[in-house]
Amino acid sequence: MALHTTASPSRRDVLQQSALGFGYLALADLLRADDAPAGKQAPHFKPRAKRVIFLFMKGGPSHIDTFDPKPLLDRDDGKPFPGERPRVVFAKTGNLLKSPWKFKQYGQCGTPVSELFPNVAKCVDDICFVHSLHGTNPAHGGAALKLHTGSDNFVRPSMGAWIAYGLGAANDNLPAFVTVCPTLAHGGVNNWASAFLPASCQGVPLGNASTPVEQAKVRYIDNKRLTLSDQKKQLALLAEMNGDHLARTGPDGALEGRIDSFELAFRMQKTMPEAEDISKETDATRKLYGLDDPITAPFGRQCLLARRLAERDVRFVQVTHSDSMVQWDQHGDLRKGHSKNAREVDKPIAGLLTDLKSRGLLKDTLVLWGGEFGRTPTVEGGGNDGRDHNPEGFTVWMAGGGVKPGFRYGATDDYGWYAAENKVHIHDLHATMLALLGLDHEKLTFKHAGRDFRLTDVHGQVIKELFA
């Protein structure tokens, strides 16, 4: 596996080889920040997508209650599950439980969607469903880390960080990776961290799940103590000191990553507040995202921020739906919990897809929707209103970005417990996403601790059947 490199030496490559003139070059970049070239890297092959918006439904939405109807589950409601249960389960489950919600077919493709998602249902002709995703970990922490980083038991770079590393920033004055209201639970910052990749690849958080979305902004973006001129002087001095250090010690990737972060933070002071400001959006756009309804407004604002960041060429934007530790994790109160959650996100998600399409952005923006796992077709415990965790088979969907619209791929078994047809592992999903961005998952590597690492580790197959 080869280390991912650009066609020609970058500014950082030059500085790593020689610290001569380091302070001057850094200061010159800052003084003409508005004209600074974007830190783009060349993809391995022609990309279908330029950016990703990941809509993360924390807690594990039930596939069999949303996008994967099971007629046999309706027929056999209350009976024992006839197959073999997984060797490792999260909690004790009982007999089969039919979905409380009805399904109807929508669009020219005739895709069935639950009544939980009436607005997303209108967009199915633009959506590519994957019904056979599977992982290995039935616990939230491990499963969330697996989805975000490709590993459920080690600290590894997140998929957004890998994309930032592989492609660089398309807008030199904004981060390549932004995460909107991320959860601090179940893996926390490791789900959007850069680990051993350069520090500048880490996701920049706008608030967190405990922050009201109106306050979800980059922290400390406004320096009330120092003028921009004084900050330039500070950074120039810091650059000179770091240059002296590199001249004595030689190349230092960790230090170079921190320098990149400092310089990006300086430039962001002008560009990020404008990207976060939705005050000039039209009333029609605000209504499209549900900002006129207190129930849909929080997630609608997150989705609108994602569109604003995407149109400003942020490579990877994550939007997390998580207002508590529970969220989509309905071990009990399935009817109440899933109804509440779907009501909050349905209109904003449909609004995002509609808005991206109307602006010509959907064709090169990959929208990915899903949680860390699905739910069991059996009821949890002795009640009749809850489902346990199920990583054995569940649904995610994608739209735009070069995937087949109005398409369904793979299937779970007759009751929805196991991925059964055209199985897609989390590693395969990552490999496919990278391929849509023009990145070969086997070549996108980083040497650390004596060996090459990659998002898919030593696994992963690109599912080309999903490509338009």
Residue pairs with C-beta under 8 A, 6 or more apart in sequence:
1 442
1 443
1 445
1 452
1 454
2 443
2 445
3 445
3 446
3 447
3 452
4 41
4 165
4 166
4 443
4 444
4 445
4 446
6 13
6 41
6 42
6 168
7 42
10 39
11 25
11 29
12 256
12 260
15 22
15 25
15 243
15 246
15 256
16 246
16 251
16 252
16 253
16 256
17 251
19 243
19 244
19 245
19 246
19 247
20 247
21 243
22 239
22 240
22 242
22 243
22 246
22 247
23 236
23 237
23 239
23 240
23 243
25 239
26 235
26 236
26 239
26 243
26 259
26 263
27 232
27 235
27 236
27 239
29 36
29 263
30 232
30 235
30 236
30 263
30 266
30 267
31 232
33 172
33 173
33 266
33 267
33 270
34 173
36 172
36 173
36 267
37 172
38 168
38 169
38 170
38 171
38 172
38 313
39 168
39 169
39 172
39 176
40 167
40 168
40 169
40 170
41 166
41 167
41 168
43 166
43 167
43 437
43 438
43 439
44 438
44 439
44 440
44 443
44 444
45 438
45 440
46 438
47 402
47 436
47 437
47 438
47 439
48 364
48 401
48 402
48 403
48 436
48 437
48 438
48 467
48 468
49 364
49 365
49 366
49 400
49 401
49 402
49 436
49 437
50 170
50 313
50 315
50 364
50 365
50 437
51 170
51 310
51 313
51 314
51 315
51 316
51 317
51 364
51 365
51 366
52 160
52 163
52 315
52 316
52 317
52 365
52 366
52 367
52 368
52 401
52 433
52 437
53 306
53 307
53 310
53 317
53 318
53 319
53 352
53 365
53 366
53 367
53 368
54 159
54 160
54 316
54 317
54 318
54 319
54 368
55 303
55 319
55 321
55 345
55 349
55 352
55 367
55 368
55 369
55 370
56 318
56 319
56 320
56 321
56 322
56 370
56 371
57 321
57 327
57 328
57 341
57 345
57 369
57 370
57 371
58 144
58 183
58 186
58 209
58 320
58 321
58 322
58 327
58 328
58 371
58 372
59 140
59 322
59 326
59 327
59 328
59 329
59 330
59 371
59 372
60 140
60 143
60 328
60 329
60 371
60 372
60 373
60 374
60 375
60 389
60 390
60 394
61 328
61 338
61 341
61 370
61 371
61 374
61 375
62 99
62 328
62 330
62 334
62 338
62 374
62 375
62 387
63 131
63 374
63 375
63 393
63 394
63 395
63 412
63 416
64 70
64 73
64 99
64 374
64 375
64 377
64 412
64 416
65 99
65 100
65 101
65 114
65 116
65 334
65 338
65 375
66 113
66 114
66 116
66 117
66 338
66 342
66 395
67 111
67 112
67 113
67 114
67 117
67 129
67 131
67 395
67 397
68 131
68 394
68 395
68 412
68 416
69 99
69 103
69 112
69 114
70 99
70 377
70 412
70 414
70 415
70 416
72 414
72 415
73 96
73 97
73 98
73 99
73 377
73 414
73 415
73 416
74 98
74 99
76 82
76 96
76 415
77 96
77 97
77 98
78 95
78 96
78 97
79 95
79 96
80 95
80 96
81 95
81 96
81 377
81 378
81 415
81 417
82 415
83 413
83 415
83 417
83 418
85 93
85 417
86 138
86 392
86 417
88 138
89 138
89 388
90 138
90 139
90 388
90 389
91 331
91 380
91 381
91 388
91 389
92 380
92 381
93 376
93 378
93 379
93 380
93 381
93 387
93 388
94 378
94 379
94 380
94 381
94 382
95 378
95 379
96 377
96 378
96 379
96 415
97 377
97 378
97 379
97 384
97 387
99 114
100 334
100 335
101 114
101 115
101 116
102 114
102 115
103 112
103 113
103 114
103 115
104 112
104 113
104 115
104 121
105 111
105 112
105 113
106 112
106 113
106 121
106 122
106 124
107 121
107 122
107 124
107 125
107 406
108 125
108 406
109 124
109 125
109 405
109 406
109 407
109 408
111 124
111 127
111 129
111 406
111 408
113 120
113 121
113 124
116 338
116 339
116 342
116 346
117 342
117 346
118 346
119 346
119 347
119 349
119 350
119 351
120 127
120 346
120 349
120 350
120 353
122 350
123 350
123 353
123 354
123 399
124 406
125 405
125 406
126 353
126 357
126 362
126 399
126 400
126 405
126 406
127 353
127 397
127 398
127 399
127 405
127 406
127 407
128 397
128 398
128 399
128 403
128 404
128 405
128 406
128 407
128 408
128 409
128 466
129 395
129 396
129 397
129 407
129 408
129 409
130 395
130 396
130 397
130 398
130 409
130 410
130 424
130 429
130 463
130 466
131 393
131 395
131 408
131 409
131 410
131 411
131 412
131 419
132 393
132 409
132 410
132 411
132 412
132 419
132 420
132 421
132 422
132 423
132 424
133 370
133 393
133 394
133 395
133 396
133 410
133 419
133 424
133 425
133 426
133 429
134 391
134 392
134 393
134 394
134 418
134 419
134 423
134 424
134 425
134 426
135 143
135 146
135 147
135 152
135 372
135 373
135 391
135 425
135 426
136 146
136 152
136 391
137 143
137 146
137 152
137 373
137 391
138 373
138 389
138 390
138 391
139 389
140 185
140 186
140 329
140 372
140 389
141 186
141 187
142 152
142 153
143 152
143 372
143 373
143 389
143 391
144 186
144 187
144 191
144 372
145 151
145 152
145 153
145 156
145 186
145 187
145 190
145 191
146 152
146 372
146 426
147 370
147 372
147 426
148 158
148 159
148 187
148 190
148 191
148 192
149 155
149 156
149 157
149 158
149 159
149 190
149 191
149 195
149 455
150 156
150 159
150 426
150 427
150 430
150 455
150 456
150 457
151 457
155 190
155 193
155 195
156 195
156 453
156 455
157 165
157 193
157 194
157 195
157 196
157 197
157 201
157 446
157 453
157 455
158 177
158 190
158 191
158 192
158 193
158 194
158 195
158 203
159 316
159 430
159 433
159 455
160 177
160 179
160 192
160 203
160 315
160 316
160 318
161 177
161 192
161 193
161 194
161 195
161 197
161 201
161 202
161 203
162 197
162 201
162 434
162 444
162 454
162 455
163 176
163 177
163 315
163 316
163 434
163 437
163 439
164 175
164 176
164 177
164 194
164 197
164 200
164 201
164 315
164 316
165 194
165 197
165 198
165 201
165 444
165 446
166 434
166 437
166 439
166 444
167 176
167 315
167 437
167 438
167 439
168 176
169 175
169 176
169 264
169 315
170 176
170 313
170 314
170 315
171 271
171 312
171 313
171 314
172 267
173 264
173 267
173 268
173 270
173 271
174 268
174 271
174 272
174 275
174 309
174 312
174 313
174 314
175 200
175 203
175 204
175 264
175 268
175 314
176 200
176 201
176 314
176 315
176 316
177 192
177 201
177 202
177 203
177 204
177 314
177 315
177 316
177 317
177 318
178 203
178 204
178 205
178 206
178 309
178 314
178 316
178 317
178 318
179 192
179 203
179 204
179 205
179 206
179 317
179 318
179 320
180 205
180 206
180 207
180 216
180 302
180 305
180 306
180 317
180 318
180 319
180 320
181 206
181 207
181 208
181 209
181 211
181 213
181 216
181 302
181 319
181 320
181 322
182 189
182 191
182 192
182 203
182 205
182 208
182 209
182 318
182 320
183 191
183 208
183 209
183 320
183 322
184 208
184 209
184 210
185 209
185 322
185 325
186 372
192 202
192 203
192 205
192 318
193 202
193 203
194 200
194 201
194 202
194 257
196 446
196 448
196 449
196 453
197 257
197 446
198 253
198 256
198 257
198 260
199 254
199 257
199 258
199 260
199 261
200 257
200 260
200 261
200 264
201 257
203 316
203 318
204 218
205 218
206 216
206 217
206 218
206 276
206 305
207 213
207 215
207 216
207 217
208 216
209 320
209 322
209 323
209 324
212 298
213 297
213 298
213 299
213 301
213 302
214 301
216 301
216 302
216 305
217 272
217 273
217 276
218 268
218 272
218 276
221 268
221 269
221 272
221 273
222 269
222 273
223 231
223 269
226 234
228 269
231 266
232 266
235 262
235 263
235 266
238 262
239 259
242 255
242 259
245 252
245 255
246 252
246 255
271 312
275 305
275 308
275 309
275 312
276 305
276 308
278 286
278 301
278 304
278 305
278 308
281 304
285 304
285 355
286 292
286 304
288 351
288 354
288 355
289 296
289 300
289 301
289 303
289 304
289 347
289 348
289 351
289 352
289 355
290 296
290 297
290 299
290 300
290 347
290 348
290 351
291 297
291 300
291 301
291 304
293 300
293 347
295 343
295 344
296 343
296 344
296 345
296 346
296 347
296 348
298 323
298 344
299 319
299 321
299 344
299 345
299 348
300 347
300 348
300 351
302 319
302 320
302 321
302 348
303 319
303 348
303 349
303 351
303 352
304 348
304 351
304 352
305 319
306 317
306 319
306 352
307 352
307 355
307 356
307 359
307 361
309 317
310 317
310 356
310 361
310 365
311 359
311 361
321 327
321 328
321 341
321 344
321 345
326 337
327 341
328 337
328 338
328 341
328 371
329 389
330 337
330 338
330 375
330 386
330 387
331 380
331 381
331 386
331 387
331 388
332 380
332 381
332 383
332 385
332 386
333 385
333 386
334 385
334 386
334 387
335 385
349 369
352 367
353 362
353 367
353 399
353 400
356 362
356 365
356 367
356 400
357 400
361 400
362 399
362 400
362 401
363 400
363 401
364 400
364 401
364 402
365 400
365 401
366 398
366 399
366 400
366 401
366 402
366 403
366 433
366 436
366 437
367 398
367 399
367 400
367 401
368 396
368 397
368 398
368 433
369 396
369 397
369 398
369 399
370 394
370 395
370 396
370 397
371 394
372 391
373 389
373 390
373 391
373 394
374 390
374 391
374 393
374 394
374 395
374 416
375 387
375 388
375 389
375 390
375 394
376 387
376 388
376 389
376 390
376 417
377 387
377 415
377 416
377 417
378 387
378 388
379 385
379 386
379 387
380 386
380 387
380 388
390 417
392 417
392 418
392 419
393 412
393 413
393 416
393 417
393 418
393 419
393 420
394 412
394 419
396 429
398 466
399 405
401 436
402 436
402 467
402 468
403 436
403 466
403 467
403 468
404 465
404 466
404 467
404 468
405 468
407 466
409 422
409 424
409 463
409 465
409 466
410 419
410 421
410 422
410 423
410 424
411 419
411 420
411 421
411 422
412 418
412 419
412 420
413 420
422 465
424 463
425 459
425 460
427 456
427 457
427 459
427 460
427 461
428 460
428 461
428 462
428 463
429 463
430 441
430 455
430 456
430 460
431 441
431 456
431 460
431 461
431 462
431 463
432 462
432 463
432 466
434 440
434 441
434 444
434 455
434 456
435 441
435 462
435 464
436 467
441 454
441 455
441 456
441 460
441 462
442 454
442 456
442 460
444 454
444 455
445 452
445 453
445 454
446 452
446 453
446 454
447 453
